[in-house]
Amino acid sequence: MTHIKHAPAGAPETRYHTPMCANYTPTRLDAISQHHGLEHALFNFPAEAFPGYLAPIIRESREVTGAIECVPAMFGMVPHWADTKLARQTYNARTETVATKPSFRNAWKRNQFCIVPADNFFEPCYETGKPVRWRISAAEGTPLGIAGIWEWRAAGPDGLPLLSFSMLTINADGHPLMDRFHKPGDEKRMLVLLEPQQYQGWLEGALVNEEEVYRPWDAEKLVAVADPMPPRGKAKEAAPALF
């Protein structure tokens, strides 16, 4: 089981200087249980996740063959050889290099795949000349299932086991929606969003080489609205595990 200290709710100073998704809203545990048909897990995590924060992931059970489980993990992959500060750089994994990058290749080769349940994710829009946080979610209002990979290490900074994860991203240059985010001229990236019928195959590793998995979602399947960061001192409190 993962044991890490909860980070205080709020955004790090570098939140608008990162090339991909560094901030999202984890789906509540009761909604995860209902959407994925899982037993209701019990653990706490912040209402919004940033690199280094605790959040729920879904993976194949380590104890029951053929079953899946919802467990807490740190946002930002930290291999056994790395300092936990690496999480600030490994919260996203590019699909083009995930199989070869030292931070990710072990998890990829071992088929350590997971789904990151999210109500939405945030990206900076510069259309006003300054970065304004926008919230992106499924148009149908259902939780998103983000493709991810996970890693386990026997001892984290507190000497206890640590589970961590990264979200996969793909190129999104020219995408009608994602083209609006990040600085003009920057490469546009998008999270790998899974369809519900792909969940099981992804966790089993059966869809790793399927091109369909790595196609950006159509803009019509997503909705985006401005959602500026709350002033400092008014950040959202940590979300309880049970609602």
Helices and strands as residue ranges (DSSP letters): E 24-26, H 29-36, E 45-46, E 54-60, E 68-75, G 84-88, E 92-94, H 105-109, E 113-125, E 132-138, E 144-153, E 162-171, G 178-180, E 189-191, E 193-194, G 196-198, H 199-204, G 211-214, G 219-221, E 222-226, E 238-239
